[in-house]
Structure formats: structure tokens, C-alpha cells
């Protein structure tokens, strides 16, 4: 059951991040899931530098952290694709 929650959480965070970065039409569902899950880890790592908590469960704060991480991930990937 835990991996299903990660897939749903990753899909939601990746989808919102792709809309923010203007890449929604270029990314599919699998890409959104992968970006969202990696973004959750990246966002948690970034938040640890500020002394804040990262992803703690399926809640709004964790979703915002995951979206921040996914946006950073998409930005960095965009720098290398140019």
C-alpha cells in the first residue's frame, strides 16, 4: 500500500511542477510520477539545509516540499538539455 501512495503523491507533485515550469504538454504520466518522487527526495534534502522538515507523509506541507523539489529538478534538467 505504501508504494501506491508514493505513486499518487509523485504523480500529483510532478504534474503540478510540470505546469509551473510550462512543460505539461511535453511530459507524460510516467515522467510526472518519476519527477514527483525524485522531487520529493530532492525537496526534503533542500529543506534540511533550512532546518525544516522534508516529506513527512501525505499532507499539504509534504506536497509543497515535493513540488519545490520537482521544480528544481525540472529547472536543472532544462539547463542540461539546452
C-alpha positions, 0 to 999 in steps of 0.5 A: 500500500505504501508504494501506491501512495508514493505513486499518487503523491509523485504523480500529483507533485510532478504534474503540478511542477510540470505546469509551473515550469510550462512543460505539461504538454511535453511530459507524460504520466510516467515522467510526472510520477518519476519527477514527483518522487525524485522531487520529493527526495530532492525537496526534503534534502533542500529543506534540511539545509533550512532546518525544516522538515522534508516529506513527512507523509501525505499532507499539504506541507509534504506536497509543497516540499515535493513540488519545490523539489520537482521544480528544481529538478525540472529547472536543472534538467532544462539547463542540461538539455539546452 
